């Protein structure tokens, strides 16, 4: 049960990370546009970087989930093999 809650905490923040990355990039770009009078170019650049950072976070979370699922599957396969070996004896 404890392990399940760990996963919820770890992967439950992925959406929040995506949204915050986009918002921070957007607002940073808007701030720089106001400061340097380059509207809307730095805002668009900041938005692009924010989206890229958010997608990178999603990709890393998906890789981590895949690795964890593969490890769990490997352990279960090993346990089944041990059980079959014991029952055959």
Beta strands, then each sheet from edge to edge (+ up, - down):
end
